[in-house]
Amino acid sequence: MKCEKVEILDAKTKDKLCFLDKVRPPPRVCVHPQWYPARQSIRLDPKGKSLKDEDVLQQLPVGTTATFYFRDLGAQISWVTVFLTEYTGPLIIYLLFYFRVPFIYAPKYDFTTSKHWVVHLACMCHSFHYVKRLLETLFVHRFSHGTMPLRNIFKNCTYYWGFAAWMAYYINHPLYTPPMYGEQQVTIALMIFLFCQIGNFSIHIALRNLRPPGSKTRKIPYPTKNPFTWVFLLVSCPNYTYELGSWLGFTMMTQCLPVAFFTFVGFVQMTVWAKGKHRSYLKEFRDYPTLRSPILPFIL
């Protein structure tokens, strides 16, 4: 049915914000001029999902008079900025504890180094992880959404920066004791960590290749020739599976309670994300593989 009139109401107050008469195709859904586009949400239902930027008015399920609802999403910030900020913090914070800058430990330990080689190895692994994340943000990831609410940067930074400081304090503490089973435990943990880091990177490359530059196309991810991607046969979000494995390896390497707690909290959060993405795949693609689990094969 041809849409000829468009009215936009405030999603909260239902006040009329805008009215257009004699609309001709192919217009896109109009927006409120007071805010920049990324801050605005236009939806068909006050409590429904936001329409996509690529949605065209004439293709929406509306009658001759279309009613839309506007919601102010608040100040926005780019995903890239958020990722760079939340990943740079742990990298720097951890190194401050590693080099034992003044006012962290007792003065006699200022700028001293640990006598345990696992402490130096842990620093290299932690730094490698966040340098990898920073490089992936700049050169690998392609975001389907350009921005997120500004408040998220404070929440995310509190999480990443706070945990980094907590872990680093104990791992680099002068009284830190190495893992119970010594070199053998550390070596196995390092192998798990590196294996999962390579796997995580492989999944990110595979996901990047699904989306052409500048596109928001969504496709079903399938295994490639890279063996690390074969876990796609059983899991919808193997990037989270490998991320969990990396932190389990780091926990085993350091045998540190704050690291174990960070791993657990991260696992809970990644499970929520993975379940959401898994549901989205099932809803969007009728031929989506039913054998897959969100994050852990056959379990979760």
C-alpha positions in Angstrom: 0.0 0.0 0.0 1.3 3.4 -0.9 2.2 5.6 2.0 1.3 9.3 1.5 1.5 10.8 5.0 4.1 10.4 7.8 3.8 11.5 11.4 6.5 11.1 14.0 5.6 11.0 17.7 7.7 11.1 20.8 8.0 7.6 22.1 7.5 8.7 25.7 5.0 11.5 25.6 3.3 10.7 22.3 3.6 14.4 21.4 3.7 15.0 17.6 7.2 16.0 16.5 6.8 16.0 12.8 4.2 15.6 10.0 4.8 15.1 6.3 2.1 15.2 3.7 2.1 13.9 0.2 5.2 11.8 0.6 6.6 10.5 -2.6 9.0 7.6 -3.1 11.7 6.7 -2.5 12.0 8.6 0.7 13.7 7.1 3.7 12.3 7.4 7.2 12.8 11.1 8.2 14.5 12.0 11.5 14.2 14.7 14.0 16.6 17.7 13.1 17.6 18.5 16.7 20.1 15.6 17.0 22.7 14.0 14.8 21.5 10.7 13.1 23.4 8.3 15.4 21.6 9.6 18.4 18.1 9.1 17.0 16.0 6.0 17.1 12.9 5.7 14.8 10.6 2.7 15.4 7.2 1.5 14.4 6.3 0.7 18.0 7.1 2.9 21.1 8.8 -0.2 22.7 9.9 -1.9 19.6 13.3 -2.1 17.9 14.9 0.8 16.0 14.5 0.8 12.3 17.7 0.2 10.3 19.3 3.0 8.3 18.7 1.1 5.1 15.0 0.7 5.7 12.9 2.4 3.1 9.5 3.9 3.9 7.7 2.3 1.0 8.9 -1.2 2.0 7.7 -0.9 5.6 4.4 -2.5 6.9 2.5 0.8 7.1 -0.7 2.1 5.6 -1.4 5.3 3.7 -0.6 7.2 6.9 2.5 6.0 8.7 3.1 6.6 12.3 6.6 6.4 13.7 8.0 6.9 17.2 11.1 8.9 18.0 13.5 8.2 20.9 16.6 10.1 21.9 19.4 7.5 22.5 21.5 10.0 24.3 25.1 11.1 23.5 26.9 8.5 21.3 30.5 7.5 20.8 32.1 5.3 18.1 32.8 1.7 18.8 36.4 2.1 17.7 36.9 4.9 20.3 35.4 2.8 23.1 37.5 -0.3 22.2 40.7 1.6 21.9 40.1 3.3 25.3 39.1 0.2 27.2 42.0 -1.9 25.8 44.7 0.7 26.1 44.0 1.1 29.8 44.7 -2.5 30.9 47.9 -2.6 28.8 49.3 0.5 30.6 47.9 -0.3 34.0 49.4 -3.8 34.1 52.8 -2.5 33.1 52.8 0.1 35.9 52.5 -2.8 38.4 55.0 -4.9 36.5 57.6 -2.2 36.7 56.6 -1.5 40.3 56.4 2.2 40.0 56.3 4.1 43.4 53.3 4.2 45.7 52.1 0.7 44.7 54.2 -1.5 46.9 56.6 -0.7 49.7 59.3 1.9 48.8 62.1 -0.7 48.9 60.5 -2.5 45.9 60.2 0.6 43.7 61.4 -0.3 40.1 62.5 -3.7 41.1 61.7 -6.9 39.1 60.3 -10.2 40.2 62.6 -13.2 40.7 60.0 -15.5 39.2 60.1 -16.1 35.5 56.4 -16.8 35.3 55.7 -13.2 36.3 57.6 -11.9 33.3 55.9 -14.5 31.1 52.5 -13.4 32.4 53.3 -9.8 31.6 54.2 -10.7 28.0 51.0 -12.7 27.6 48.8 -10.0 29.1 50.5 -7.3 26.9 50.3 -9.5 23.8 46.5 -10.0 24.4 45.7 -6.4 24.6 48.1 -5.3 21.8 46.3 -7.9 19.6 42.9 -6.5 20.6 44.0 -2.9 19.7 45.4 -4.0 16.3 42.2 -6.0 15.6 40.1 -2.9 16.4 42.1 -0.8 14.0 42.6 -3.3 11.1 40.3 -6.3 11.5 36.9 -5.6 13.0 34.0 -4.3 10.9 31.2 -2.9 13.0 27.6 -3.3 12.1 26.8 -0.3 14.3 28.9 2.8 14.2 28.2 4.1 17.7 27.1 3.1 21.2 25.9 5.2 24.1 28.6 7.4 25.7 27.8 6.0 29.1 29.1 2.6 28.0 32.7 3.8 27.9 32.7 4.5 31.6 31.1 1.1 32.4 33.5 -0.8 30.1 36.6 1.0 31.3 35.7 0.5 34.9 35.4 -3.3 34.2 38.6 -3.7 32.1 40.8 -1.2 34.0 39.7 -2.3 37.4 40.2 -6.0 36.8 43.6 -5.3 35.2 44.8 -3.4 38.3 43.5 -6.1 40.6 45.1 -8.9 38.7 48.4 -7.0 38.2 48.7 -6.1 41.8 48.8 -9.7 43.0 50.7 -11.2 40.0 53.5 -8.6 40.4 53.5 -8.5 44.1 56.9 -9.0 45.8 55.3 -11.9 47.8 53.8 -13.6 44.8 54.4 -17.4 44.8 54.6 -19.4 41.5 52.1 -22.1 40.5 52.0 -25.2 42.5 53.2 -27.6 39.8 56.0 -25.3 38.6 57.4 -25.2 35.1 55.2 -28.0 33.7 52.0 -26.2 34.7 53.2 -22.9 33.3 54.2 -24.6 30.0 50.9 -26.3 29.5 49.1 -23.1 30.4 51.2 -21.1 27.9 50.3 -23.6 25.1 46.6 -23.3 25.9 46.9 -19.5 25.9 48.7 -19.2 22.6 46.5 -21.8 20.9 43.3 -19.9 21.9 44.8 -16.5 20.9 45.5 -17.8 17.4 42.0 -19.4 17.3 40.4 -16.1 18.4 42.3 -14.2 15.7 41.3 -16.7 13.1 37.6 -16.4 13.9 37.9 -12.6 13.8 39.4 -12.8 10.3 36.7 -15.2 9.2 34.0 -12.9 10.5 35.6 -9.9 8.8 35.6 -11.7 5.4 31.8 -12.2 5.7 31.2 -8.5 5.5 32.4 -6.4 2.6 33.9 -3.0 3.5 31.2 -0.4 4.2 28.5 -3.1 4.3 26.2 -4.2 7.1 25.5 -7.6 5.3 24.9 -10.5 7.7 25.7 -14.0 6.6 26.0 -17.4 8.3 29.6 -18.0 9.3 31.0 -21.4 8.2 34.3 -23.1 8.7 37.1 -22.1 6.2 40.3 -23.9 5.3 41.8 -22.6 8.5 41.5 -25.5 11.1 40.9 -23.0 13.9 37.6 -22.1 12.3 36.3 -25.6 12.2 34.8 -25.1 15.7 32.0 -23.2 13.7 30.6 -26.7 13.1 29.6 -26.8 16.8 29.5 -23.3 18.1 27.9 -20.0 17.0 30.4 -17.7 18.6 33.8 -19.5 18.7 35.5 -16.1 19.2 34.1 -16.2 22.7 35.0 -19.9 23.1 38.6 -19.1 22.3 38.6 -16.0 24.5 37.4 -18.1 27.4 40.2 -20.6 26.7 42.8 -17.9 26.7 41.8 -16.6 30.1 41.6 -20.2 31.5 45.2 -20.7 30.3 46.2 -17.4 31.9 44.5 -18.4 35.1 46.4 -21.7 35.1 49.6 -20.0 34.3 49.4 -17.4 37.2 47.4 -19.5 39.7 45.9 -16.2 40.9 42.4 -15.8 42.4 41.7 -12.4 40.8 42.5 -13.8 37.4 40.1 -16.7 38.0 37.4 -14.4 39.1 37.9 -12.2 36.0 37.7 -15.3 33.8 34.4 -16.4 35.5 32.8 -12.9 35.1 34.0 -12.7 31.5 32.5 -16.1 30.8 29.1 -15.1 32.2 29.1 -12.0 30.1 30.3 -13.7 26.9 27.6 -16.4 27.5 24.9 -13.7 27.5 26.3 -12.2 24.3 26.7 -15.6 22.6 23.1 -16.7 23.5 21.8 -13.4 22.1 23.7 -13.8 18.9 22.7 -17.4 18.6 19.0 -16.5 18.9 19.5 -13.8 16.3 21.1 -16.3 13.9 18.2 -18.7 14.4 15.6 -16.0 13.8 17.3 -14.5 10.8 18.4 -17.6 8.9 15.9 -20.5 8.4 18.7 -22.8 7.3 21.0 -22.0 10.3 22.8 -25.2 11.5 20.8 -26.6 14.5 23.7 -28.6 15.8 25.5 -25.4 17.0 25.5 -24.2 20.6 26.1 -20.6 21.6 29.5 -20.9 23.2 30.3 -24.4 24.5 29.7 -27.4 22.2 26.8 -29.5 23.3 26.7 -27.8 26.7 25.8 -24.1 26.5 
